[in-house]
Amino acid sequence: MPLALLALAIGAFGIGTTEFVIMGLLPEVSDSFGVSIPTAGFAVTGYALGVVVGAPFMTAIGTRLTRKQMLLMLMGLFIAGNLLTALAPAFGVLLVGRVFASFTHGAFFGVGSVVAADLVAPNKRAGAIASMFMGLTLANVIGAPPGTLIGQHAGWRVTFFIVAALGVLGLLGIAKLVPARPEPATPELRKEFGAFRNPQVWLAMTMTVLGFGGVFAAITYVTPMMTETAGFAESSVMWLLALFGVGMVAGNVIGGRYADRHAMPLLYASLVGLATVLGLFTLTAHHKVLAAITLVLIGLFGFATVPPLQKRVMDHAAEAPTVASAANIAAFNLGNALAAWLGGLVISAGFGYTAPNVVGVGLALSALGVAVFAAWLERRQDGERRAPRSRVVRTGGPVAAGAEAETAGASGPAVRTSASDAAPHSAADLTT
């Protein structure tokens, strides 16, 4: 593995930690600023919306920067956003810091995916992308849980100072290890946005919204599900989320290994598996051991879709992949927001804390339907491109009636073509 991938993974680890650690620190933030828990939750919502807006916006700025310069600038913004969060004198300032940090997220993974893919041979691109995303998945296992623990005992501000330090480490690694190449982060903005004329790009991003939305329909409400339904203590939730993170790591490894050669079969299997375990979660959520196992499987099947989906977007926007790649990262967060909203609706309607799992089943199956349609459309388009074309008949000028042209084959009788045969019978005979 090129060492540059390690630098990208460190940056991804810091970004993943700052995204997820706030969920475990909402009570501390609430007490610190004297706001309610739902109000403190805007620190989560604001980050997700910042990713959606910031991904294409920040990538568009990259027209004047090389990819390495863009990555360095993004890590600098990440450090500044987390320092502002840690030093915030008021809750409003904390929100500004969270949004600054979130603007890094989509563009970093978008540009980073292109850089990672360029570091290896074409048949290893998905594995390289997965190596970078490994930092994001590990953040759920060895980033957010210790960060939550530190924040609960030493203060939430200390956690965000540590996250900022991770950003510094990522910045130094990128500066030292990522090769400096003249390619701009976004070569031609008009060309980059032109990639969205390809319906396959939109279909892949729709799969991302729906498929990963299925994951977060359950995970957003996992705390009340585990405490109220499964009977876990609140202190156990952090470790249950770590188990979910273990599943994410495993899914990322599987996705990275098979996406280069078997992308669509992998997507089909992952989405079917995800829909199945989400359906089972409505039952296993009532049993502690089975609930913990199901969380691992949700992370596994959910994150196995990430490398193939990210690669599919880049492949179908091959001439201008950066903005499309960043937009797909935004699509993950859009799926998170959609799933959280739909899950909240069914809970508010009185269907119970396990009802979001049913929403997740519907989203995952919808993603599967889109995947099947995208594959069918792709086969149809490929068939049309390979279809034989009728030959164009060209004549050098008028041919006298009854004149004959004679050609002899290399092995066989001569073929005679009369003038009436050589002349086109209709306009259709001239088409290609």
C-alpha positions in Angstrom: 0.0 0.0 0.0 1.5 3.4 -0.9 2.2 5.5 2.2 0.2 8.3 0.7 -2.9 6.2 1.3 -2.0 6.1 5.0 -1.9 9.9 5.1 -5.3 10.1 3.5 -6.6 7.5 5.9 -5.4 9.6 8.9 -7.2 12.6 7.6 -10.3 10.4 7.1 -10.0 9.1 10.7 -10.0 12.7 12.0 -13.0 13.6 9.9 -14.9 10.5 11.0 -14.1 11.1 14.6 -15.4 14.7 14.6 -18.6 13.6 12.8 -19.5 10.8 15.2 -18.1 11.8 18.6 -20.5 14.7 19.1 -23.4 12.2 19.3 -22.0 10.9 22.6 -21.2 14.4 24.0 -24.6 16.1 23.5 -25.4 16.0 27.3 -22.1 17.7 28.1 -22.6 20.3 25.4 -26.1 20.9 26.6 -25.0 21.5 30.2 -22.1 23.7 29.1 -24.2 26.2 27.2 -27.5 25.8 29.1 -29.4 24.6 26.1 -31.8 21.6 25.7 -30.6 18.3 24.3 -32.7 18.7 21.1 -31.1 22.1 20.7 -27.6 20.7 21.2 -28.6 18.2 18.5 -28.3 21.0 15.9 -24.5 20.3 16.2 -25.2 17.0 14.5 -27.8 18.3 12.0 -25.7 21.3 11.1 -22.7 19.2 10.4 -24.7 16.9 8.0 -26.2 19.8 6.1 -22.8 21.4 5.9 -21.5 18.3 4.2 -24.3 18.4 1.6 -23.7 22.1 0.8 -20.0 22.1 1.2 -19.1 19.1 -0.9 -19.8 20.7 -4.3 -19.0 24.2 -3.2 -15.5 23.4 -1.9 -14.7 21.2 -4.8 -15.6 24.0 -7.2 -13.0 26.1 -5.5 -10.4 23.5 -6.5 -10.3 24.8 -10.0 -7.4 27.0 -9.0 -5.6 24.4 -6.9 -3.8 21.2 -7.5 -5.2 18.1 -5.8 -2.5 18.1 -3.2 -3.0 21.8 -2.5 -6.7 21.2 -2.2 -6.2 18.5 0.3 -3.9 20.6 2.4 -6.3 23.5 2.3 -9.2 21.3 3.4 -7.2 19.9 6.3 -6.3 23.4 7.4 -10.0 24.3 7.4 -10.7 21.1 9.3 -8.2 22.1 12.0 -9.6 25.7 12.2 -13.2 24.4 12.5 -12.4 22.0 15.4 -10.3 24.6 17.2 -13.2 27.1 16.9 -15.6 24.4 18.3 -13.2 23.7 21.2 -12.9 27.3 22.1 -16.5 28.4 21.4 -17.7 30.9 24.1 -21.4 30.4 23.0 -23.4 27.7 21.4 -23.8 29.7 18.2 -20.1 29.9 17.8 -19.8 26.1 18.3 -22.3 25.6 15.4 -20.2 27.8 13.2 -17.1 25.7 14.0 -19.0 22.5 13.2 -20.1 23.9 9.9 -16.6 25.0 9.0 -15.3 21.4 9.8 -18.2 19.8 7.9 -17.3 21.8 4.7 -14.1 19.7 4.7 -15.9 16.4 4.7 -17.3 15.9 1.3 -14.6 17.6 -0.7 -11.9 15.7 1.2 -13.4 12.3 0.4 -14.2 13.4 -3.2 -10.7 14.7 -4.0 -9.1 12.0 -1.9 -10.9 9.2 -3.8 -9.5 10.5 -7.0 -6.0 10.8 -5.6 -6.2 7.3 -4.0 -7.4 5.8 -7.3 -4.5 7.4 -9.2 -1.9 6.0 -6.8 -2.5 2.4 -7.9 -3.1 0.3 -11.0 -6.6 0.5 -12.6 -7.6 -2.9 -11.4 -6.9 -1.9 -7.7 -8.8 1.4 -7.6 -11.6 0.3 -5.4 -9.2 -1.2 -2.9 -7.3 2.1 -2.8 -10.5 4.0 -2.2 -11.4 1.5 0.5 -8.0 2.0 2.2 -8.8 5.7 2.6 -12.3 5.0 3.8 -10.8 2.6 6.4 -9.9 5.7 8.4 -13.6 6.7 8.5 -14.7 3.3 9.6 -12.1 3.0 12.3 -13.3 6.3 13.7 -16.4 4.5 14.9 -14.2 1.8 16.6 -11.2 3.6 18.1 -12.0 7.3 17.5 -15.5 8.2 18.7 -15.7 5.8 21.8 -12.5 7.0 23.5 -13.3 10.6 22.4 -16.6 10.3 24.2 -15.0 8.8 27.3 -12.4 11.6 27.4 -15.1 14.3 26.8 -17.2 12.9 29.7 -14.4 12.9 32.2 -12.0 15.7 31.0 -14.6 17.9 29.3 -15.9 17.9 25.7 -13.5 20.8 24.7 -10.5 18.5 25.3 -12.0 16.0 22.8 -12.2 18.6 20.1 -8.6 19.8 20.8 -7.5 16.2 20.3 -9.5 16.0 17.0 -7.8 19.2 15.8 -4.4 17.5 16.6 -5.4 14.6 14.4 -6.0 17.1 11.7 -2.5 18.5 12.1 -1.1 14.9 11.8 -3.2 14.3 8.7 -2.0 17.6 7.2 1.7 16.8 7.8 1.2 13.3 6.3 -0.4 14.7 3.2 2.3 17.4 2.8 5.1 14.7 3.1 3.6 11.7 1.4 1.1 12.6 -1.3 2.9 13.2 -4.6 2.8 16.8 -6.0 1.3 16.6 -9.5 0.2 19.5 -11.7 -3.4 18.2 -12.1 -5.9 20.7 -10.7 -8.3 19.4 -8.1 -11.2 20.2 -10.5 -9.7 20.5 -14.0 -12.6 22.2 -15.8 -15.6 23.2 -13.8 -18.0 23.1 -16.7 -16.7 19.7 -17.7 -17.0 18.4 -14.1 -20.6 19.5 -13.8 -21.2 18.1 -17.3 -20.7 14.6 -15.8 -24.1 14.9 -14.3 -25.7 14.6 -17.7 -24.9 10.9 -17.5 -28.0 9.2 -15.9 -25.8 6.5 -14.4 -24.2 9.1 -12.1 -27.6 10.1 -10.8 -28.7 6.5 -10.4 -25.5 5.6 -8.4 -26.1 8.6 -6.1 -29.7 7.6 -5.7 -28.5 4.1 -4.6 -26.2 5.9 -2.1 -29.1 8.0 -0.6 -31.4 5.0 -0.3 -29.0 2.3 0.6 -27.1 4.2 3.3 -30.3 5.8 4.4 -31.4 2.3 5.3 -28.5 2.0 7.6 -29.1 5.3 9.4 -32.8 4.7 9.7 -31.9 2.2 12.4 -28.6 3.7 13.8 -30.0 7.2 14.3 -32.4 5.8 16.9 -30.2 3.0 18.2 -29.9 4.6 21.7 -33.6 4.5 22.7 -33.9 1.1 20.8 -31.2 -0.5 22.9 -32.1 1.1 26.2 -35.9 1.0 26.1 -36.4 -2.2 24.0 -33.3 -4.4 24.5 -32.7 -3.3 28.1 -29.1 -2.1 27.9 -27.8 0.5 30.3 -27.1 3.9 28.7 -23.4 3.4 29.4 -23.4 0.4 27.1 -24.5 2.3 24.0 -21.0 3.6 23.3 -19.7 0.1 23.0 -22.7 -1.1 21.0 -21.8 1.7 18.5 -18.2 0.4 18.5 -19.6 -3.0 17.5 -21.4 -1.3 14.7 -18.1 0.3 13.7 -16.4 -3.2 13.7 -19.1 -4.2 11.2 -18.3 -1.1 9.1 -14.6 -2.0 9.0 -15.4 -5.5 7.9 -17.8 -4.3 5.2 -15.3 -1.8 3.9 -12.7 -4.5 3.6 -15.1 -6.8 1.7 -16.3 -3.9 -0.5 -12.7 -2.9 -1.4 -11.7 -6.4 -2.2 -14.5 -7.3 -4.6 -15.7 -4.0 -6.0 -13.1 -3.9 -8.8 -14.2 -7.2 -10.4 -17.8 -7.8 -9.1 -19.2 -4.4 -8.3 -22.9 -5.0 -9.2 -23.2 -8.6 -7.7 -21.6 -7.1 -4.5 -24.2 -4.3 -4.5 -27.0 -6.8 -5.0 -25.8 -9.1 -2.2 -25.1 -6.2 0.2 -28.5 -4.5 -0.3 -30.4 -7.8 0.1 -28.4 -8.6 3.2 -29.0 -5.1 4.6 -32.8 -5.3 4.0 -32.8 -8.8 5.7 -30.9 -7.9 8.9 -32.9 -4.6 9.2 -36.1 -6.7 9.0 -34.7 -9.1 11.6 -33.7 -6.2 13.9 -37.4 -5.5 14.7 -37.3 -8.9 16.4 -33.7 -9.2 17.6 -33.9 -5.7 19.2 -35.7 -7.4 22.1 -32.8 -9.7 23.0 -29.4 -8.2 24.1 -27.0 -10.7 22.4 -29.0 -10.9 19.2 -29.3 -7.1 19.1 -25.5 -6.7 19.4 -24.9 -9.3 16.6 -27.4 -7.6 14.4 -25.7 -4.2 14.8 -22.4 -5.7 13.5 -24.2 -7.1 10.5 -25.9 -3.8 9.7 -22.5 -2.1 9.7 -21.1 -4.9 7.5 -23.7 -5.0 4.8 -24.2 -1.2 4.9 -20.6 -0.3 4.4 -19.9 -3.0 1.9 -21.9 -0.8 -0.5 -19.5 2.2 -0.1 -16.5 1.3 -2.3 -18.6 -0.1 -5.2 -20.9 3.0 -5.2 -18.0 5.5 -5.0 -16.2 3.7 -7.7 -19.3 3.5 -9.9 -19.8 7.2 -9.7 -16.2 7.8 -10.6 -16.3 5.3 -13.5 -19.3 6.9 -15.0 -17.9 10.4 -14.6 -14.5 9.2 -15.7 -13.4 12.3 -17.6 -14.5 14.6 -14.7 -14.8 12.6 -11.5 -14.0 15.0 -8.7 -17.3 16.9 -8.3 -19.3 13.8 -8.9 -17.2 11.9 -6.3 -17.7 14.7 -3.7 -21.5 14.9 -4.5 -21.7 11.2 -3.8 -20.3 11.8 -0.3 -22.9 14.5 0.1 -25.5 11.8 -1.0 -24.5 9.7 2.0 -25.3 12.5 4.4 -28.5 13.3 2.5 -29.5 9.7 3.0 -28.7 10.1 6.7 -30.9 13.1 7.0 -33.8 11.5 5.1 -33.7 8.3 7.1 -33.6 10.2 10.4 -36.6 12.2 9.4 -38.6 9.2 8.2 -37.6 7.2 11.3 -38.8 10.1 13.5 -42.1 10.2 11.8 -42.9 6.5 12.5 -41.8 6.8 16.1 -44.0 9.9 16.5 -46.9 8.1 15.0 -46.7 5.6 17.8 -45.2 2.6 16.1 -42.5 2.2 18.6 -38.7 2.4 18.7 -38.1 -0.6 16.3 -40.3 1.0 13.6 -37.4 2.8 11.9 -36.0 -0.6 11.0 -39.0 -1.2 8.8 -38.3 2.2 7.2 -34.7 1.0 6.6 -36.0 -2.2 4.9 -38.0 -0.1 2.5 -35.1 2.2 1.7 -32.7 -0.7 1.2 -35.1 -2.5 -1.1 -35.7 0.7 -3.1 -31.9 1.0 -3.5 -31.8 -2.6 -4.8 -34.5 -1.7 -7.3 -32.5 1.2 -8.6 -29.4 -1.0 -8.8 -31.3 -3.5 -11.0 -32.6 -0.8 -13.2 -29.2 0.8 -13.6 -27.6 -2.5 -14.6 -30.4 -3.2 -17.1 -30.0 0.3 -18.6 -26.3 -0.1 -18.8 -26.6 -3.5 -20.6 -29.1 -1.9 -23.0 -26.8 1.0 -23.8 -23.8 -1.3 -24.3 -25.9 -3.4 -26.6 -26.8 -0.4 -28.7 -23.2 0.7 -29.0 -22.1 -2.8 -30.1 -25.0 -3.2 -32.6 -23.7 -3.7 -36.2 -24.2 -0.7 -38.5 -25.3 -0.9 -42.1 -22.6 -0.1 -44.6 -22.6 3.2 -46.4 -22.6 2.8 -50.3 -20.7 5.5 -52.0 -20.7 6.2 -55.7 -18.2 8.2 -57.6 -20.7 9.7 -60.0 -23.6 8.8 -62.4 -23.5 5.2 -63.8 -24.8 4.5 -67.3 -27.8 2.2 -67.5 -26.7 -1.4 -67.9 -23.1 -0.7 -66.9 -21.6 -3.4 -64.7 -18.9 -3.4 -62.2 -17.0 -6.6 -61.6 -15.0 -7.5 -58.7 -13.2 -10.7 -58.1 -12.8 -12.2 -54.7 -9.4 -13.6 -53.6 -10.9 -17.1 -53.6 -14.2 -17.5 -55.3 -16.3 -16.5 -58.3 -16.6 -13.0 -59.4 -19.4 -10.9 -58.0 -21.4 -8.8 -60.5 -23.2 -5.7 -59.3 -25.4 -3.9 -61.8 -25.9 -0.1 -61.7 -29.4 -0.6 -60.5 -28.1 -2.7 -57.6 -25.3 -0.2 -56.7 -27.6 2.8 -56.6 -29.4 3.4 -53.3 -33.1 2.5 -53.4 -34.1 4.9 -50.7 -32.7 7.4 -48.2 -32.7 4.6 -45.6 -30.0 2.9 -47.6 -27.6 5.7 -46.8 -28.0 5.6 -43.0 -25.3 4.2 -40.7 
